[in-house]
Amino acid sequence: MINLISFILGFAGMVIVIVGILPLLGWINWIAVAISLIGVILGFIATKDSGRNLNLVVLIVALFRLAIGGGII
């Protein structure tokens, strides 16, 4: 059950990251980072790895986008 919640948070974070890739919307990735961190924590508690892995990928993409844009743009 916890893995399902983690997977849902990862999917929501992925949708937010896709929107945050657009120019001038990079600040939205801060929301995706927060959501995916919660999903990673829940994923570590769960017995399966799929939710945690999805959240880790979303977190890496969001942080990479923030690094490119200087954290804001």
PQR file of N, CA, C, O and H, with PARSE charges and radii, in Angstrom:
ATOM      1  N   MET A   1       0.819  -1.191   0.000 -0.4000 1.5000
ATOM      2  CA  MET A   1       0.000   0.000   0.000 -0.0000 2.0000
ATOM      3  C   MET A   1       0.869   1.263   0.000  0.5500 1.7000
ATOM      4  O   MET A   1       0.572   2.236  -0.694 -0.5500 1.4000
ATOM      5  N   ILE A   2       1.941   1.229   0.787 -0.4000 1.5000
ATOM      6  CA  ILE A   2       2.829   2.379   0.837 -0.0000 2.0000
ATOM      7  C   ILE A   2       3.530   2.566  -0.503  0.5500 1.7000
ATOM      8  O   ILE A   2       3.775   3.695  -0.929 -0.5500 1.4000
ATOM      9  H   ILE A   2       2.182   0.439   1.350  0.4000 1.0000
ATOM     10  N   ASN A   3       3.853   1.451  -1.170 -0.4000 1.5000
ATOM     11  CA  ASN A   3       4.479   1.549  -2.486 -0.0000 2.0000
ATOM     12  C   ASN A   3       3.535   2.199  -3.484  0.5500 1.7000
ATOM     13  O   ASN A   3       3.983   2.964  -4.338 -0.5500 1.4000
ATOM     14  H   ASN A   3       3.653   0.534  -0.825  0.4000 1.0000
ATOM     15  N   LEU A   4       2.253   1.916  -3.399 -0.4000 1.5000
ATOM     16  CA  LEU A   4       1.273   2.533  -4.296 -0.0000 2.0000
ATOM     17  C   LEU A   4       1.203   4.039  -4.066  0.5500 1.7000
ATOM     18  O   LEU A   4       1.138   4.809  -5.024 -0.5500 1.4000
ATOM     19  H   LEU A   4       1.890   1.294  -2.706  0.4000 1.0000
ATOM     20  N   ILE A   5       1.215   4.463  -2.815 -0.4000 1.5000
ATOM     21  CA  ILE A   5       1.207   5.894  -2.510 -0.0000 2.0000
ATOM     22  C   ILE A   5       2.481   6.545  -3.033  0.5500 1.7000
ATOM     23  O   ILE A   5       2.437   7.645  -3.584 -0.5500 1.4000
ATOM     24  H   ILE A   5       1.268   3.838  -2.036  0.4000 1.0000
ATOM     25  N   SER A   6       3.610   5.875  -2.863 -0.4000 1.5000
ATOM     26  CA  SER A   6       4.877   6.388  -3.380 -0.0000 2.0000
ATOM     27  C   SER A   6       4.841   6.491  -4.896  0.5500 1.7000
ATOM     28  O   SER A   6       5.326   7.470  -5.464 -0.5500 1.4000
ATOM     29  H   SER A   6       3.646   4.981  -2.415  0.4000 1.0000
ATOM     30  N   PHE A   7       4.271   5.493  -5.554 -0.4000 1.5000
ATOM     31  CA  PHE A   7       4.172   5.510  -7.016 -0.0000 2.0000
ATOM     32  C   PHE A   7       3.261   6.643  -7.486  0.5500 1.7000
ATOM     33  O   PHE A   7       3.564   7.299  -8.482 -0.5500 1.4000
ATOM     34  H   PHE A   7       3.877   4.698  -5.092  0.4000 1.0000
ATOM     35  N   ILE A   8       2.158   6.881  -6.790 -0.4000 1.5000
ATOM     36  CA  ILE A   8       1.245   7.975  -7.148 -0.0000 2.0000
ATOM     37  C   ILE A   8       1.942   9.323  -6.970  0.5500 1.7000
ATOM     38  O   ILE A   8       1.794  10.211  -7.810 -0.5500 1.4000
ATOM     39  H   ILE A   8       1.912   6.348  -5.981  0.4000 1.0000
ATOM     40  N   LEU A   9       2.696   9.482  -5.891 -0.4000 1.5000
ATOM     41  CA  LEU A   9       3.454  10.716  -5.691 -0.0000 2.0000
ATOM     42  C   LEU A   9       4.505  10.892  -6.784  0.5500 1.7000
ATOM     43  O   LEU A   9       4.742  12.010  -7.244 -0.5500 1.4000
ATOM     44  H   LEU A   9       2.816   8.761  -5.208  0.4000 1.0000
ATOM     45  N   GLY A  10       5.131   9.803  -7.198 -0.4000 1.5000
ATOM     46  CA  GLY A  10       6.109   9.868  -8.287 -0.0000 2.0000
ATOM     47  C   GLY A  10       5.466  10.272  -9.597  0.5500 1.7000
ATOM     48  O   GLY A  10       6.036  11.055 -10.356 -0.5500 1.4000
ATOM     49  H   GLY A  10       4.939   8.896  -6.824  0.4000 1.0000
ATOM     50  N   PHE A  11       4.295   9.750  -9.863 -0.4000 1.5000
ATOM     51  CA  PHE A  11       3.591  10.125 -11.096 -0.0000 2.0000
ATOM     52  C   PHE A  11       3.189  11.594 -11.062  0.5500 1.7000
ATOM     53  O   PHE A  11       3.317  12.294 -12.066 -0.5500 1.4000
ATOM     54  H   PHE A  11       3.831   9.114  -9.246  0.4000 1.0000
ATOM     55  N   ALA A  12       2.702  12.069  -9.910 -0.4000 1.5000
ATOM     56  CA  ALA A  12       2.330  13.478  -9.783 -0.0000 2.0000
ATOM     57  C   ALA A  12       3.558  14.366  -9.931  0.5500 1.7000
ATOM     58  O   ALA A  12       3.496  15.413 -10.575 -0.5500 1.4000
ATOM     59  H   ALA A  12       2.598  11.500  -9.094  0.4000 1.0000
ATOM     60  N   GLY A  13       4.666  13.952  -9.338 -0.4000 1.5000
ATOM     61  CA  GLY A  13       5.903  14.707  -9.492 -0.0000 2.0000
ATOM     62  C   GLY A  13       6.388  14.730 -10.925  0.5500 1.7000
ATOM     63  O   GLY A  13       6.927  15.738 -11.384 -0.5500 1.4000
ATOM     64  H   GLY A  13       4.715  13.102  -8.815  0.4000 1.0000
ATOM     65  N   MET A  14       6.202  13.620 -11.644 -0.4000 1.5000
ATOM     66  CA  MET A  14       6.618  13.565 -13.038 -0.0000 2.0000
ATOM     67  C   MET A  14       5.805  14.537 -13.894  0.5500 1.7000
ATOM     68  O   MET A  14       6.358  15.192 -14.777 -0.5500 1.4000
ATOM     69  H   MET A  14       5.764  12.802 -11.271  0.4000 1.0000
ATOM     70  N   VAL A  15       4.522  14.632 -13.645 -0.4000 1.5000
ATOM     71  CA  VAL A  15       3.680  15.580 -14.381 -0.0000 2.0000
ATOM     72  C   VAL A  15       4.141  17.012 -14.104  0.5500 1.7000
ATOM     73  O   VAL A  15       4.201  17.835 -15.018 -0.5500 1.4000
ATOM     74  H   VAL A  15       4.073  14.100 -12.928  0.4000 1.0000
ATOM     75  N   ILE A  16       4.464  17.307 -12.857 -0.4000 1.5000
ATOM     76  CA  ILE A  16       4.924  18.640 -12.502 -0.0000 2.0000
ATOM     77  C   ILE A  16       6.274  18.938 -13.148  0.5500 1.7000
ATOM     78  O   ILE A  16       6.502  20.058 -13.603 -0.5500 1.4000
ATOM     79  H   ILE A  16       4.416  16.639 -12.114  0.4000 1.0000
ATOM     80  N   VAL A  17       7.169  17.957 -13.195 -0.4000 1.5000
ATOM     81  CA  VAL A  17       8.475  18.161 -13.828 -0.0000 2.0000
ATOM     82  C   VAL A  17       8.316  18.409 -15.321  0.5500 1.7000
ATOM     83  O   VAL A  17       9.032  19.236 -15.887 -0.5500 1.4000
ATOM     84  H   VAL A  17       6.983  17.047 -12.825  0.4000 1.0000
ATOM     85  N   ILE A  18       7.402  17.718 -15.960 -0.4000 1.5000
ATOM     86  CA  ILE A  18       7.185  17.930 -17.390 -0.0000 2.0000
ATOM     87  C   ILE A  18       6.732  19.357 -17.648  0.5500 1.7000
ATOM     88  O   ILE A  18       7.167  19.978 -18.618 -0.5500 1.4000
ATOM     89  H   ILE A  18       6.820  17.047 -15.500  0.4000 1.0000
ATOM     90  N   VAL A  19       5.862  19.886 -16.793 -0.4000 1.5000
ATOM     91  CA  VAL A  19       5.437  21.285 -16.922 -0.0000 2.0000
ATOM     92  C   VAL A  19       6.599  22.212 -16.606  0.5500 1.7000
ATOM     93  O   VAL A  19       6.751  23.250 -17.249 -0.5500 1.4000
ATOM     94  H   VAL A  19       5.508  19.382 -16.005  0.4000 1.0000
ATOM     95  N   GLY A  20       7.426  21.853 -15.619 -0.4000 1.5000
ATOM     96  CA  GLY A  20       8.545  22.686 -15.203 -0.0000 2.0000
ATOM     97  C   GLY A  20       9.691  22.743 -16.186  0.5500 1.7000
ATOM     98  O   GLY A  20      10.589  23.572 -16.034 -0.5500 1.4000
ATOM     99  H   GLY A  20       7.302  21.010 -15.096  0.4000 1.0000
ATOM    100  N   ILE A  21       9.686  21.880 -17.194 -0.4000 1.5000
ATOM    101  CA  ILE A  21      10.746  21.921 -18.199 -0.0000 2.0000
ATOM    102  C   ILE A  21      10.578  23.116 -19.127  0.5500 1.7000
ATOM    103  O   ILE A  21      11.550  23.581 -19.721 -0.5500 1.4000
ATOM    104  H   ILE A  21       8.957  21.207 -17.317  0.4000 1.0000
ATOM    105  N   LEU A  22       9.362  23.615 -19.255 -0.4000 1.5000
ATOM    106  CA  LEU A  22       9.119  24.770 -20.113 -0.0000 2.0000
ATOM    107  C   LEU A  22       9.889  25.984 -19.610  0.5500 1.7000
ATOM    108  O   LEU A  22      10.069  26.137 -18.402 -0.5500 1.4000
ATOM    109  H   LEU A  22       8.572  23.238 -18.772  0.4000 1.0000
ATOM    110  N   PRO A  23      10.345  26.844 -20.505 -0.5600 1.5000
ATOM    111  CA  PRO A  23      11.067  28.044 -20.077  0.2800 2.0000
ATOM    112  C   PRO A  23      10.199  28.926 -19.176  0.5500 1.7000
ATOM    113  O   PRO A  23       8.986  29.021 -19.364 -0.5500 1.4000
ATOM    114  N   LEU A  24      10.831  29.558 -18.210 -0.4000 1.5000
ATOM    115  CA  LEU A  24      10.237  30.471 -17.244 -0.0000 2.0000
ATOM    116  C   LEU A  24       9.298  29.783 -16.252  0.5500 1.7000
ATOM    117  O   LEU A  24       8.623  30.463 -15.480 -0.5500 1.4000
ATOM    118  H   LEU A  24      11.816  29.480 -18.057  0.4000 1.0000
ATOM    119  N   LEU A  25       9.243  28.471 -16.258 -0.4000 1.5000
ATOM    120  CA  LEU A  25       8.444  27.744 -15.273 -0.0000 2.0000
ATOM    121  C   LEU A  25       9.310  26.803 -14.440  0.5500 1.7000
ATOM    122  O   LEU A  25       8.810  25.836 -13.865 -0.5500 1.4000
ATOM    123  H   LEU A  25       9.791  27.919 -16.885  0.4000 1.0000
ATOM    124  N   GLY A  26      10.591  27.086 -14.377 -0.4000 1.5000
ATOM    125  CA  GLY A  26      11.519  26.230 -13.644 -0.0000 2.0000
ATOM    126  C   GLY A  26      11.281  26.212 -12.154  0.5500 1.7000
ATOM    127  O   GLY A  26      11.628  25.238 -11.486 -0.5500 1.4000
ATOM    128  H   GLY A  26      10.998  27.872 -14.844  0.4000 1.0000
ATOM    129  N   TRP A  27      10.698  27.264 -11.618 -0.4000 1.5000
ATOM    130  CA  TRP A  27      10.425  27.333 -10.179 -0.0000 2.0000
ATOM    131  C   TRP A  27       9.437  26.258  -9.741  0.5500 1.7000
ATOM    132  O   TRP A  27       9.389  25.905  -8.562 -0.5500 1.4000
ATOM    133  H   TRP A  27      10.416  28.055 -12.161  0.4000 1.0000
ATOM    134  N   ILE A  28       8.656  25.740 -10.670 -0.4000 1.5000
ATOM    135  CA  ILE A  28       7.697  24.679 -10.346 -0.0000 2.0000
ATOM    136  C   ILE A  28       8.418  23.397  -9.932  0.5500 1.7000
ATOM    137  O   ILE A  28       7.854  22.560  -9.227 -0.5500 1.4000
ATOM    138  H   ILE A  28       8.695  26.027 -11.627  0.4000 1.0000
ATOM    139  N   ASN A  29       9.667  23.249 -10.376 -0.4000 1.5000
ATOM    140  CA  ASN A  29      10.427  22.052 -10.023 -0.0000 2.0000
ATOM    141  C   ASN A  29      10.704  21.956  -8.529  0.5500 1.7000
ATOM    142  O   ASN A  29      10.948  20.860  -8.024 -0.5500 1.4000
ATOM    143  H   ASN A  29      10.125  23.928 -10.949  0.4000 1.0000
ATOM    144  N   TRP A  30      10.674  23.073  -7.809 -0.4000 1.5000
ATOM    145  CA  TRP A  30      10.818  23.012  -6.350 -0.0000 2.0000
ATOM    146  C   TRP A  30       9.668  22.223  -5.738  0.5500 1.7000
ATOM    147  O   TRP A  30       9.867  21.497  -4.764 -0.5500 1.4000
ATOM    148  H   TRP A  30      10.476  23.964  -8.219  0.4000 1.0000
ATOM    149  N   ILE A  31       8.485  22.356  -6.290 -0.4000 1.5000
ATOM    150  CA  ILE A  31       7.333  21.588  -5.809 -0.0000 2.0000
ATOM    151  C   ILE A  31       7.537  20.104  -6.111  0.5500 1.7000
ATOM    152  O   ILE A  31       7.233  19.238  -5.289 -0.5500 1.4000
ATOM    153  H   ILE A  31       8.324  22.946  -7.081  0.4000 1.0000
ATOM    154  N   ALA A  32       8.060  19.830  -7.315 -0.4000 1.5000
ATOM    155  CA  ALA A  32       8.314  18.441  -7.696 -0.0000 2.0000
ATOM    156  C   ALA A  32       9.386  17.813  -6.813  0.5500 1.7000
ATOM    157  O   ALA A  32       9.303  16.629  -6.486 -0.5500 1.4000
ATOM    158  H   ALA A  32       8.306  20.533  -7.982  0.4000 1.0000
ATOM    159  N   VAL A  33      10.390  18.595  -6.424 -0.4000 1.5000
ATOM    160  CA  VAL A  33      11.431  18.076  -5.535 -0.0000 2.0000
ATOM    161  C   VAL A  33      10.827  17.686  -4.190  0.5500 1.7000
ATOM    162  O   VAL A  33      11.143  16.626  -3.651 -0.5500 1.4000
ATOM    163  H   VAL A  33      10.458  19.557  -6.689  0.4000 1.0000
ATOM    164  N   ALA A  34       9.967  18.532  -3.652 -0.4000 1.5000
ATOM    165  CA  ALA A  34       9.342  18.235  -2.362 -0.0000 2.0000
ATOM    166  C   ALA A  34       8.466  16.990  -2.441  0.5500 1.7000
ATOM    167  O   ALA A  34       8.516  16.133  -1.559 -0.5500 1.4000
ATOM    168  H   ALA A  34       9.711  19.393  -4.090  0.4000 1.0000
ATOM    169  N   ILE A  35       7.668  16.895  -3.493 -0.4000 1.5000
ATOM    170  CA  ILE A  35       6.781  15.736  -3.652 -0.0000 2.0000
ATOM    171  C   ILE A  35       7.592  14.455  -3.826  0.5500 1.7000
ATOM    172  O   ILE A  35       7.270  13.428  -3.228 -0.5500 1.4000
ATOM    173  H   ILE A  35       7.627  17.592  -4.209  0.4000 1.0000
ATOM    174  N   SER A  36       8.639  14.514  -4.641 -0.4000 1.5000
ATOM    175  CA  SER A  36       9.417  13.302  -4.884 -0.0000 2.0000
ATOM    176  C   SER A  36      10.251  12.908  -3.656  0.5500 1.7000
ATOM    177  O   SER A  36      10.510  11.722  -3.452 -0.5500 1.4000
ATOM    178  H   SER A  36       8.900  15.349  -5.127  0.4000 1.0000
ATOM    179  N   LEU A  37      10.669  13.868  -2.846 -0.4000 1.5000
ATOM    180  CA  LEU A  37      11.368  13.504  -1.607 -0.0000 2.0000
ATOM    181  C   LEU A  37      10.446  12.749  -0.653  0.5500 1.7000
ATOM    182  O   LEU A  37      10.862  11.782  -0.014 -0.5500 1.4000
ATOM    183  H   LEU A  37      10.459  14.832  -3.012  0.4000 1.0000
ATOM    184  N   ILE A  38       9.211  13.186  -0.560 -0.4000 1.5000
ATOM    185  CA  ILE A  38       8.244  12.460   0.262 -0.0000 2.0000
ATOM    186  C   ILE A  38       8.028  11.061  -0.311  0.5500 1.7000
ATOM    187  O   ILE A  38       7.939  10.083   0.431 -0.5500 1.4000
ATOM    188  H   ILE A  38       8.873  13.971  -1.079  0.4000 1.0000
ATOM    189  N   GLY A  39       7.943  10.976  -1.649 -0.4000 1.5000
ATOM    190  CA  GLY A  39       7.781   9.675  -2.298 -0.0000 2.0000
ATOM    191  C   GLY A  39       8.976   8.762  -2.092  0.5500 1.7000
ATOM    192  O   GLY A  39       8.808   7.553  -1.935 -0.5500 1.4000
ATOM    193  H   GLY A  39       8.015  11.770  -2.252  0.4000 1.0000
ATOM    194  N   VAL A  40      10.187   9.321  -2.090 -0.4000 1.5000
ATOM    195  CA  VAL A  40      11.387   8.513  -1.847 -0.0000 2.0000
ATOM    196  C   VAL A  40      11.379   7.978  -0.427  0.5500 1.7000
ATOM    197  O   VAL A  40      11.702   6.812  -0.200 -0.5500 1.4000
ATOM    198  H   VAL A  40      10.324  10.304  -2.217  0.4000 1.0000
ATOM    199  N   ILE A  41      11.016   8.813   0.521 -0.4000 1.5000
ATOM    200  CA  ILE A  41      10.965   8.364   1.920 -0.0000 2.0000
ATOM    201  C   ILE A  41       9.943   7.245   2.079  0.5500 1.7000
ATOM    202  O   ILE A  41      10.214   6.239   2.735 -0.5500 1.4000
ATOM    203  H   ILE A  41      10.754   9.760   0.337  0.4000 1.0000
ATOM    204  N   LEU A  42       8.774   7.422   1.481 -0.4000 1.5000
ATOM    205  CA  LEU A  42       7.771   6.350   1.545 -0.0000 2.0000
ATOM    206  C   LEU A  42       8.241   5.109   0.794  0.5500 1.7000
ATOM    207  O   LEU A  42       7.939   3.984   1.195 -0.5500 1.4000
ATOM    208  H   LEU A  42       8.554   8.239   0.948  0.4000 1.0000
ATOM    209  N   GLY A  43       8.981   5.314  -0.298 -0.4000 1.5000
ATOM    210  CA  GLY A  43       9.496   4.183  -1.062 -0.0000 2.0000
ATOM    211  C   GLY A  43      10.522   3.371  -0.295  0.5500 1.7000
ATOM    212  O   GLY A  43      10.616   2.157  -0.476 -0.5500 1.4000
ATOM    213  H   GLY A  43       9.225   6.227  -0.623  0.4000 1.0000
ATOM    214  N   PHE A  44      11.295   4.031   0.562 -0.4000 1.5000
ATOM    215  CA  PHE A  44      12.246   3.289   1.382 -0.0000 2.0000
ATOM    216  C   PHE A  44      11.546   2.467   2.457  0.5500 1.7000
ATOM    217  O   PHE A  44      12.069   1.442   2.895 -0.5500 1.4000
ATOM    218  H   PHE A  44      11.219   5.017   0.710  0.4000 1.0000
ATOM    219  N   ILE A  45      10.380   2.906   2.880 -0.4000 1.5000
ATOM    220  CA  ILE A  45       9.621   2.154   3.876 -0.0000 2.0000
ATOM    221  C   ILE A  45       8.944   0.944   3.239  0.5500 1.7000
ATOM    222  O   ILE A  45       8.785  -0.095   3.880 -0.5500 1.4000
ATOM    223  H   ILE A  45       9.955   3.738   2.524  0.4000 1.0000
ATOM    224  N   ALA A  46       8.544   1.083   1.966 -0.4000 1.5000
ATOM    225  CA  ALA A  46       7.804   0.017   1.287 -0.0000 2.0000
ATOM    226  C   ALA A  46       8.693  -1.193   1.014  0.5500 1.7000
ATOM    227  O   ALA A  46       9.920  -1.097   1.037 -0.5500 1.4000
ATOM    228  H   ALA A  46       8.673   1.926   1.445  0.4000 1.0000
ATOM    229  N   THR A  47       8.061  -2.315   0.757 -0.4000 1.5000
ATOM    230  CA  THR A  47       8.807  -3.541   0.477 -0.0000 2.0000
ATOM    231  C   THR A  47       9.242  -3.636  -0.980  0.5500 1.7000
ATOM    232  O   THR A  47      10.259  -4.262  -1.280 -0.5500 1.4000
ATOM    233  H   THR A  47       7.064  -2.393   0.738  0.4000 1.0000
ATOM    234  N   LYS A  48       8.491  -3.029  -1.882 -0.4000 1.5000
ATOM    235  CA  LYS A  48       8.850  -3.055  -3.297 -0.0000 2.0000
ATOM    236  C   LYS A  48       9.641  -1.801  -3.662  0.5500 1.7000
ATOM    237  O   LYS A  48       9.644  -0.821  -2.917 -0.5500 1.4000
ATOM    238  H   LYS A  48       7.665  -2.521  -1.638  0.4000 1.0000
ATOM    239  N   ASP A  49      10.313  -1.842  -4.819 -0.4000 1.5000
ATOM    240  CA  ASP A  49      11.222  -0.759  -5.194 -0.0000 2.0000
ATOM    241  C   ASP A  49      10.700   0.158  -6.292  0.5500 1.7000
ATOM    242  O   ASP A  49      11.332   1.179  -6.561 -0.5500 1.4000
ATOM    243  H   ASP A  49      10.311  -2.638  -5.424  0.4000 1.0000
ATOM    244  N   SER A  50       9.591  -0.148  -6.932 -0.4000 1.5000
ATOM    245  CA  SER A  50       9.172   0.602  -8.115 -0.0000 2.0000
ATOM    246  C   SER A  50       8.815   2.048  -7.791  0.5500 1.7000
ATOM    247  O   SER A  50       9.181   2.945  -8.549 -0.5500 1.4000
ATOM    248  H   SER A  50       9.077  -0.978  -6.713  0.4000 1.0000
ATOM    249  N   GLY A  51       8.126   2.298  -6.709 -0.4000 1.5000
ATOM    250  CA  GLY A  51       7.766   3.663  -6.335 -0.0000 2.0000
ATOM    251  C   GLY A  51       8.987   4.490  -5.984  0.5500 1.7000
ATOM    252  O   GLY A  51       9.099   5.652  -6.375 -0.5500 1.4000
ATOM    253  H   GLY A  51       7.829   1.569  -6.092  0.4000 1.0000
ATOM    254  N   ARG A  52       9.904   3.880  -5.242 -0.4000 1.5000
ATOM    255  CA  ARG A  52      11.134   4.583  -4.872 -0.0000 2.0000
ATOM    256  C   ARG A  52      11.969   4.919  -6.096  0.5500 1.7000
ATOM    257  O   ARG A  52      12.500   6.024  -6.200 -0.5500 1.4000
ATOM    258  H   ARG A  52       9.814   2.936  -4.924  0.4000 1.0000
ATOM    259  N   ASN A  53      12.091   3.973  -7.027 -0.4000 1.5000
ATOM    260  CA  ASN A  53      12.889   4.210  -8.218 -0.0000 2.0000
ATOM    261  C   ASN A  53      12.290   5.307  -9.091  0.5500 1.7000
ATOM    262  O   ASN A  53      13.027   6.135  -9.625 -0.5500 1.4000
ATOM    263  H   ASN A  53      11.659   3.075  -6.942  0.4000 1.0000
ATOM    264  N   LEU A  54      10.973   5.327  -9.243 -0.4000 1.5000
ATOM    265  CA  LEU A  54      10.320   6.375 -10.020 -0.0000 2.0000
ATOM    266  C   LEU A  54      10.568   7.738  -9.383  0.5500 1.7000
ATOM    267  O   LEU A  54      10.866   8.706 -10.082 -0.5500 1.4000
ATOM    268  H   LEU A  54      10.374   4.654  -8.809  0.4000 1.0000
ATOM    269  N   ASN A  55      10.447   7.816  -8.080 -0.4000 1.5000
ATOM    270  CA  ASN A  55      10.670   9.078  -7.392 -0.0000 2.0000
ATOM    271  C   ASN A  55      12.122   9.527  -7.483  0.5500 1.7000
ATOM    272  O   ASN A  55      12.387  10.725  -7.581 -0.5500 1.4000
ATOM    273  H   ASN A  55      10.204   7.030  -7.512  0.4000 1.0000
ATOM    274  N   LEU A  56      13.055   8.606  -7.453 -0.4000 1.5000
ATOM    275  CA  LEU A  56      14.460   8.976  -7.600 -0.0000 2.0000
ATOM    276  C   LEU A  56      14.739   9.554  -8.982  0.5500 1.7000
ATOM    277  O   LEU A  56      15.487  10.523  -9.109 -0.5500 1.4000
ATOM    278  H   LEU A  56      12.840   7.633  -7.373  0.4000 1.0000
ATOM    279  N   VAL A  57      14.144   8.969 -10.014 -0.4000 1.5000
ATOM    280  CA  VAL A  57      14.322   9.498 -11.374 -0.0000 2.0000
ATOM    281  C   VAL A  57      13.715  10.890 -11.484  0.5500 1.7000
ATOM    282  O   VAL A  57      14.328  11.792 -12.054 -0.5500 1.4000
ATOM    283  H   VAL A  57      13.536   8.182  -9.911  0.4000 1.0000
ATOM    284  N   VAL A  58      12.517  11.068 -10.943 -0.4000 1.5000
ATOM    285  CA  VAL A  58      11.861  12.379 -10.975 -0.0000 2.0000
ATOM    286  C   VAL A  58      12.697  13.398 -10.204  0.5500 1.7000
ATOM    287  O   VAL A  58      12.843  14.537 -10.647 -0.5500 1.4000
ATOM    288  H   VAL A  58      12.019  10.335 -10.480  0.4000 1.0000
ATOM    289  N   LEU A  59      13.239  13.004  -9.069 -0.4000 1.5000
ATOM    290  CA  LEU A  59      14.065  13.903  -8.269 -0.0000 2.0000
ATOM    291  C   LEU A  59      15.327  14.319  -9.013  0.5500 1.7000
ATOM    292  O   LEU A  59      15.707  15.489  -8.977 -0.5500 1.4000
ATOM    293  H   LEU A  59      13.119  12.079  -8.710  0.4000 1.0000
ATOM    294  N   ILE A  60      15.976  13.384  -9.682 -0.4000 1.5000
ATOM    295  CA  ILE A  60      17.196  13.698 -10.425 -0.0000 2.0000
ATOM    296  C   ILE A  60      16.891  14.645 -11.583  0.5500 1.7000
ATOM    297  O   ILE A  60      17.633  15.600 -11.812 -0.5500 1.4000
ATOM    298  H   ILE A  60      15.668  12.433  -9.711  0.4000 1.0000
ATOM    299  N   VAL A  61      15.814  14.391 -12.310 -0.4000 1.5000
ATOM    300  CA  VAL A  61      15.451  15.261 -13.434 -0.0000 2.0000
ATOM    301  C   VAL A  61      15.101  16.664 -12.935  0.5500 1.7000
ATOM    302  O   VAL A  61      15.509  17.654 -13.542 -0.5500 1.4000
ATOM    303  H   VAL A  61      15.211  13.615 -12.125  0.4000 1.0000
ATOM    304  N   ALA A  62      14.355  16.756 -11.845 -0.4000 1.5000
ATOM    305  CA  ALA A  62      13.969  18.060 -11.300 -0.0000 2.0000
ATOM    306  C   ALA A  62      15.193  18.831 -10.810  0.5500 1.7000
ATOM    307  O   ALA A  62      15.312  20.030 -11.063 -0.5500 1.4000
ATOM    308  H   ALA A  62      14.024  15.951 -11.352  0.4000 1.0000
ATOM    309  N   LEU A  63      16.093  18.158 -10.116 -0.4000 1.5000
ATOM    310  CA  LEU A  63      17.296  18.835  -9.633 -0.0000 2.0000
ATOM    311  C   LEU A  63      18.210  19.249 -10.782  0.5500 1.7000
ATOM    312  O   LEU A  63      18.839  20.305 -10.724 -0.5500 1.4000
ATOM    313  H   LEU A  63      15.996  17.184  -9.910  0.4000 1.0000
ATOM    314  N   PHE A  64      18.288  18.426 -11.822 -0.4000 1.5000
ATOM    315  CA  PHE A  64      19.082  18.792 -12.998 -0.0000 2.0000
ATOM    316  C   PHE A  64      18.510  20.032 -13.670  0.5500 1.7000
ATOM    317  O   PHE A  64      19.258  20.928 -14.061 -0.5500 1.4000
ATOM    318  H   PHE A  64      17.777  17.567 -11.869  0.4000 1.0000
ATOM    319  N   ARG A  65      17.197  20.088 -13.806 -0.4000 1.5000
ATOM    320  CA  ARG A  65      16.551  21.252 -14.412 -0.0000 2.0000
ATOM    321  C   ARG A  65      16.763  22.498 -13.553  0.5500 1.7000
ATOM    322  O   ARG A  65      16.972  23.588 -14.087 -0.5500 1.4000
ATOM    323  H   ARG A  65      16.589  19.361 -13.488  0.4000 1.0000
ATOM    324  N   LEU A  66      16.713  22.350 -12.252 -0.4000 1.5000
ATOM    325  CA  LEU A  66      16.960  23.485 -11.364 -0.0000 2.0000
ATOM    326  C   LEU A  66      18.406  23.949 -11.472  0.5500 1.7000
ATOM    327  O   LEU A  66      18.675  25.149 -11.426 -0.5500 1.4000
ATOM    328  H   LEU A  66      16.543  21.465 -11.819  0.4000 1.0000
ATOM    329  N   ALA A  67      19.341  23.011 -11.615 -0.4000 1.5000
ATOM    330  CA  ALA A  67      20.748  23.381 -11.743 -0.0000 2.0000
ATOM    331  C   ALA A  67      21.006  24.131 -13.041  0.5500 1.7000
ATOM    332  O   ALA A  67      21.796  25.074 -13.069 -0.5500 1.4000
ATOM    333  H   ALA A  67      19.123  22.036 -11.652  0.4000 1.0000
ATOM    334  N   ILE A  68      20.343  23.716 -14.110 -0.4000 1.5000
ATOM    335  CA  ILE A  68      20.497  24.408 -15.390 -0.0000 2.0000
ATOM    336  C   ILE A  68      19.951  25.832 -15.322  0.5500 1.7000
ATOM    337  O   ILE A  68      20.560  26.762 -15.851 -0.5500 1.4000
ATOM    338  H   ILE A  68      19.701  22.950 -14.087  0.4000 1.0000
ATOM    339  N   GLY A  69      18.817  25.995 -14.677 -0.4000 1.5000
ATOM    340  CA  GLY A  69      18.180  27.295 -14.614 -0.0000 2.0000
ATOM    341  C   GLY A  69      18.613  28.166 -13.455  0.5500 1.7000
ATOM    342  O   GLY A  69      18.069  29.255 -13.273 -0.5500 1.4000
ATOM    343  H   GLY A  69      18.323  25.239 -14.247  0.4000 1.0000
ATOM    344  N   GLY A  70      19.569  27.724 -12.669 -0.4000 1.5000
ATOM    345  CA  GLY A  70      20.021  28.514 -11.543 -0.0000 2.0000
ATOM    346  C   GLY A  70      19.059  28.500 -10.374  0.5500 1.7000
ATOM    347  O   GLY A  70      19.178  29.341  -9.482 -0.5500 1.4000
ATOM    348  H   GLY A  70      20.011  26.839 -12.817  0.4000 1.0000
ATOM    349  N   GLY A  71      18.117  27.583 -10.344 -0.4000 1.5000
ATOM    350  CA  GLY A  71      17.203  27.447  -9.226 -0.0000 2.0000
ATOM    351  C   GLY A  71      15.898  28.214  -9.372  0.5500 1.7000
ATOM    352  O   GLY A  71      14.977  28.013  -8.580 -0.5500 1.4000
ATOM    353  H   GLY A  71      18.020  26.900 -11.068  0.4000 1.0000
ATOM    354  N   ILE A  72      15.800  29.083 -10.363 -0.4000 1.5000
ATOM    355  CA  ILE A  72      14.592  29.879 -10.502 -0.0000 2.0000
ATOM    356  C   ILE A  72      13.988  29.781 -11.892  0.5500 1.7000
ATOM    357  O   ILE A  72      12.799  29.501 -12.038 -0.5500 1.4000
ATOM    358  H   ILE A  72      16.548  29.246 -11.006  0.4000 1.0000
ATOM    359  N   ILE A  73      14.798  30.009 -12.905 -0.4000 1.5000
ATOM    360  CA  ILE A  73      14.262  30.140 -14.260 -0.0000 2.0000
ATOM    361  C   ILE A  73      13.887  28.802 -14.815  0.5500 1.7000
ATOM    362  O   ILE A  73      13.417  28.714 -15.950 -0.5500 1.4000
ATOM    363  H   ILE A  73      15.764  30.237 -12.786  0.4000 1.0000
TER
END
